[in-house]
Amino acid sequence: MAAQLFLLTPLDADLQSFPPRLMAALSAAEVSALLVRRGALDDAAYAALTKSLINIGQGAGCAVLVEDDIALAKRLGADGVHITGDAKAVKAAVAALKPALIVGAGPFATRHDAMTCAELNIDYVFFGALDDQPDAKGLELAQWWAETFEIPAVLSDPAATAEAANDHGAEFFALSSSLWATARPEATLAAIAEALAP
């Protein structure tokens, strides 16, 4: 079964230019989730961007996740949060949001860290790059996890292309910089979705 698509916003996404690019991409292929990355945005700019993208993503049937901000996720009506912190931060998010909202966590660099957080009742574990730097170890961990555990794995590959798209058995395949760097992300996304199809 093909991995479901999971998009990461560009680290430098802005409120003016990015929403139309996202709309075009979401019309080209079925996307399960979108993580709005904070990057260098201040609180106000991140909240404004997230609010806009929640409307677009949810309108396309895509779950929209906020990075590390439980209160903002609740206030804006996001579908959940992605926690990048330690087990304590994950535990706090699970207590505040589950079962109504999604809580995912990562990236994880070790098997032990992934298993520790997975035991806290999260919805997915995230492996690979969250900062657009290729992570070969993340690919190995995602494949190991998908073969071993029931909780879904998200594998992030910022260098993914239609010619070299490999989900390594993960349930979700996360795309970022190689997608948004193209002139027509919608065409790239459609091609990657086709390449992943069984």
C-alpha positions in Angstrom: 0.0 0.0 0.0 1.3 3.4 -0.9 2.3 5.9 1.8 0.0 8.8 2.3 1.4 12.2 1.6 2.3 14.6 4.4 3.5 18.1 3.5 5.8 20.4 5.5 5.5 24.1 4.8 8.7 25.9 3.6 10.7 27.2 6.5 10.5 30.7 5.0 6.8 30.5 4.0 5.0 33.9 4.0 1.4 34.8 4.1 1.3 36.5 0.7 3.0 34.0 -1.6 2.6 30.6 0.0 -1.2 30.0 0.3 -1.8 30.1 -3.4 1.0 27.6 -4.0 -0.4 25.3 -1.3 -3.9 25.5 -2.8 -2.5 24.5 -6.2 -0.6 21.6 -4.7 -3.6 20.3 -2.7 -5.7 20.3 -5.9 -3.1 18.0 -7.6 -3.0 15.0 -5.3 -4.6 13.7 -2.1 -2.7 15.0 0.9 -3.4 13.6 4.4 -1.6 16.1 6.6 0.2 19.5 6.6 2.6 20.6 9.2 3.0 24.4 9.4 6.6 24.8 10.4 7.5 27.8 12.5 10.9 28.6 11.0 12.0 32.0 12.0 8.5 33.5 12.3 7.5 35.4 15.4 4.3 34.5 17.3 2.1 36.9 15.4 3.3 36.0 11.9 3.2 32.3 12.7 -0.4 32.6 14.0 -1.5 34.5 10.9 0.1 32.0 8.5 -1.3 29.1 10.4 -4.8 30.5 10.4 -4.7 31.0 6.6 -3.3 27.5 6.0 -5.8 25.8 8.3 -8.6 27.2 6.2 -7.0 26.0 2.9 -5.9 22.6 4.2 -9.1 21.6 6.0 -11.0 22.8 2.9 -9.1 20.2 0.9 -9.7 17.5 3.4 -6.2 17.7 4.9 -5.4 17.6 8.6 -3.4 20.7 9.6 -0.9 20.5 12.4 0.7 23.3 14.5 4.3 23.0 15.6 4.8 22.9 19.3 1.9 25.2 20.3 -1.0 23.6 22.0 -2.8 26.8 22.8 -2.6 28.1 19.2 -3.8 24.7 17.9 -6.9 25.0 20.1 -7.5 28.6 19.4 -7.3 28.4 15.6 -9.2 25.0 15.3 -6.2 23.1 14.0 -6.4 19.3 13.7 -3.5 18.8 16.1 0.1 19.5 17.1 3.5 18.2 16.1 5.8 18.1 19.1 9.6 18.5 18.5 10.5 18.4 22.2 11.2 15.7 24.7 8.8 13.1 26.3 7.7 15.7 28.9 6.4 18.0 26.1 4.7 15.1 24.3 3.0 14.0 27.6 1.7 17.6 28.1 0.3 17.7 24.5 -1.4 14.3 24.9 -3.0 15.3 28.2 -4.2 18.6 26.7 -5.5 17.4 23.3 -6.2 13.7 23.1 -8.4 12.2 22.0 -10.1 15.1 20.2 -7.0 16.2 18.3 -3.9 14.6 16.7 -0.6 14.5 18.5 2.5 13.5 16.6 6.2 13.8 17.6 9.7 13.8 16.2 12.1 13.7 14.5 13.6 10.9 16.5 17.3 10.0 16.2 17.3 6.8 18.2 15.0 3.8 18.5 14.8 4.3 22.3 13.5 7.9 22.0 10.9 6.8 19.4 9.7 4.0 21.6 9.6 6.1 24.7 7.4 8.7 23.1 5.2 6.2 21.3 4.2 4.7 24.6 2.6 8.1 25.5 -0.3 7.4 23.1 0.8 9.6 20.2 -0.7 9.2 16.7 2.5 9.0 14.7 6.2 9.0 15.0 8.3 11.2 12.7 11.7 10.3 11.3 14.0 12.2 8.9 14.5 15.8 8.4 12.4 18.5 9.9 14.9 21.2 9.0 15.4 20.2 5.3 18.8 18.6 6.0 19.0 15.1 4.5 19.0 12.4 7.2 20.1 8.9 6.1 19.6 7.5 9.6 16.0 8.7 9.6 15.4 6.6 6.5 16.7 3.5 8.3 14.7 4.2 11.5 11.5 4.7 9.6 11.9 1.4 7.8 12.6 -0.4 11.0 9.7 1.2 12.8 7.2 0.5 10.0 8.2 -3.2 10.0 8.0 -3.5 13.8 5.2 -1.3 15.3 1.6 -0.5 14.8 1.8 3.3 15.3 2.2 4.9 11.9 5.6 6.3 10.8 6.1 9.5 9.0 9.3 9.6 6.9 10.5 13.0 5.8 12.7 13.2 2.7 13.4 16.8 1.8 15.3 15.7 -1.4 12.4 13.5 -2.7 11.7 13.6 -6.4 9.4 11.7 -8.7 12.5 9.8 -10.0 13.7 9.0 -6.5 10.7 8.7 -4.2 11.0 5.9 -1.7 8.7 5.7 1.4 10.8 2.8 2.9 7.6 1.2 4.1 6.4 4.2 6.2 2.7 4.9 6.3 3.3 8.6 5.6 5.8 10.3 3.3 6.7 13.9 4.1 7.7 16.3 1.4 9.3 19.7 1.8 12.1 21.6 0.1 12.4 19.6 -3.1 8.7 20.2 -3.6 8.4 23.9 -2.9 11.7 24.7 -4.8 10.0 23.7 -8.1 8.3 26.2 -10.3 5.1 24.1 -10.2 4.8 22.2 -6.9 1.4 20.9 -8.0 3.0 19.0 -11.0 5.8 17.7 -8.8 3.4 16.5 -6.2 1.2 14.7 -8.7 4.3 13.0 -10.2 5.6 11.9 -6.7 2.1 10.6 -5.8 2.1 8.6 -9.0 5.6 7.3 -8.4 4.6 6.1 -4.9 1.4 4.3 -6.1 1.6 0.5 -6.1 
